């Protein structure tokens, strides 16, 4: 009978033990991996640039119902807002934003980023609104004098077992696009720098990274646009943007980041479907749902809240103060690119109450149109919601020339700084280089004298350097006067009937832009025109024609479904902690066997 080799028996036993251990622990590892890295579909719903429009477009009452129904079927859902939300219409401004926060609580928002106009009540008020909200109002790049953030910089949310890091960026233009006193003592740091810090901080902790930004894509906002951040900072899976009212119908893919934005005023709800497998994003699809597609009943609770707020607003704003025989043009795309009759009316009021030589106001401060007919207090508050006052400055002709060059520098692209003027006329010569395109400037009947001193009436926003008018901020202030809405209300009451026209105060050489069309009076053929009271517009209503959405920047092909390959390996740390000690033990046993075998040979 052949004698068995004891060492072969030991090797076989080790092999059997190894197989059993590896099989058992591999099963455990697969279970751990399956638990840590689930396959899940996550939905990000988003809005931006609502500007207090809680009834226009989709409306908050319908949005509340739709979101609730959607979440019942898709619990792995977040609702985000990209800023410029708590200001803009009387239903917002008369309550300093608290009304909008209460409504957002009722709808079920998960986070919002602070937009520049969310600071219009002052940053202390924004911090107070953050305390009222059931969600964080965020701003990672907003630093106070102590070097601390005043709002939540980032949040980590677990959705369906997937950890999502959300960080926030507010535009540094806020220092120019709200009154400087509203952000006194604050610094808006470079979005690229902060985004890099946030990604480095979040990446080891989360599976997905979302940037919630109020940066925009317009040329006017460079070098702080969302596109520039995405190009400079890898690692962001989704960028939800606002500020420039851009509408991306199916998102824009830049590198491996999906950029989305809904347009403005609640006309659309953004929907982003994210597919996560083994802890990594493998697909993303963006779309928009417009008001006509959201056929659901209004939420009764939210509807009642809005009705109560409207009642309070109407009590204040229903008073009729005068009449206009023409449509007063305040459409965003016109007041930021051309002379309009409403811009002329406002600056004429400035001259009337101050006696200044010249008046200038920024087109971005005109927020809406006024329909022909009766004018109410509510109309004035809706169109001029910022509570700005009128100031008189002593300036030189050179200051005026620089101001006009600055305000028209992006022409024909829209700019909030675009000057609406009175007391002077000028020509934009687009054939000349930027910074030297304003020619034939006339003050009254005389050419502008660059050395001469003039008095300039403007709003306190521009007077403080708002919208980049730094050349005005450095000039001496002669008078600080009443608010714009007070001056307009008094002026309209005194005159009763208004018929402002486009006079050719601003013209363009080379014919790239004609002045906005002259409003046509609406005569009554049977009687003399008489002021007729009209119902106070519903807060959130928009008497102006629907604006075309800002076109999508032509940088990348339009995205239908974006397939994104994971750029990092799955986290296998838990499995490694189980397997590696087992392998070590097996290697030690094999070493012992080899040693004993060699020793046995020597003895033989």
Beta strands, then each sheet from edge to edge (+ up, - down):
strand 1: 40-47
strand 2: 77-81
strand 3: 111-113
strand 4: 136-138
strand 5: 142-143
strand 6: 154-159
strand 7: 162-170
strand 8: 187-188
strand 9: 208-214
strand 10: 238-240
strand 11: 252-254
strand 12: 257-260
strand 13: 268-277
strand 14: 280-290
strand 15: 320-324
strand 16: 358-362
strand 17: 373-376
strand 18: 389-396
strand 19: 419-422
strand 20: 424-429
strand 21: 438-443
strand 22: 446-447
strand 23: 453-459
strand 24: 477-483
strand 25: 497-498
strand 26: 506-509
strand 27: 562-563
sheet 1: 4+ 3+ 2+ 1+ 13- 14+ 27-
sheet 2: 5+ 8-
sheet 3: 6+ 7- 9- 10- 12- 11+
sheet 4: 17+ 15- 25-
sheet 5: 19+ 16- 23- 18+ 24-
sheet 6: 22+ 21- 20+ 26+
end
